[in-house]
């Protein structure tokens, strides 16, 4: 049974389905598939709609709620987001919304760049951008949208630490509970998530956004493919 969720978490979960950020009925691959192409594809996918101008009001509402919830998590866990590092590209608007909840605004936002090798499809990161002011030893909190195997998160944290940041925590919206949290915890990173895949799917079934069979298929895949 999924753990209960509070009002704002329920709003975020609801908007995942209303914006099409949860998709099912196909075959999708995660970052871990770049390293292990033999793994079976997933029957479901978490992905925000492509950015549009103007942005869909529901997507804007979703990102705003996520930013506020991240702020509350930082307060509750005594996390100091002196620098906020959204892992590109999907998490950038989430980092922007979190930064808006602080008086310094986007001055806290440390922007990194994602690179994908055209031959191997492997991902790497560089950064932060030269105009971001910090000194070695400053704390940075990476922001992730959906945590699966933590392949990208792990690589991002290594780049951030090599740049001089201290990373103790990572915030994510949905923890799929597929091995990523454990991977990061082994290197001393505490992970805090707004939702788990279980709570998201439980909300979707209860509010008739998805069929129970869809939720069960998604969880069977998750449980059978721990990374």
Protein Blocks (a to p, Z undefined) as FASTA:
>chain_A
ZZdddfklmmmmmmmmmnopacghiacddfklmmmmmbccdfbdcddddddddddfklmm
mmmmmmmmmmmmmmmnopacfbacdddfklmmmmmmmmmmpmklmmlpccddddddfklo
pacdedddfklccdehiacddddfbdcklmmmmmmmmmmmmnopacfbdcdfbdghnojm
mmmmmnopacddfbdfklmmmmmmmnopacfklmmmmmmmmmmmcZZ
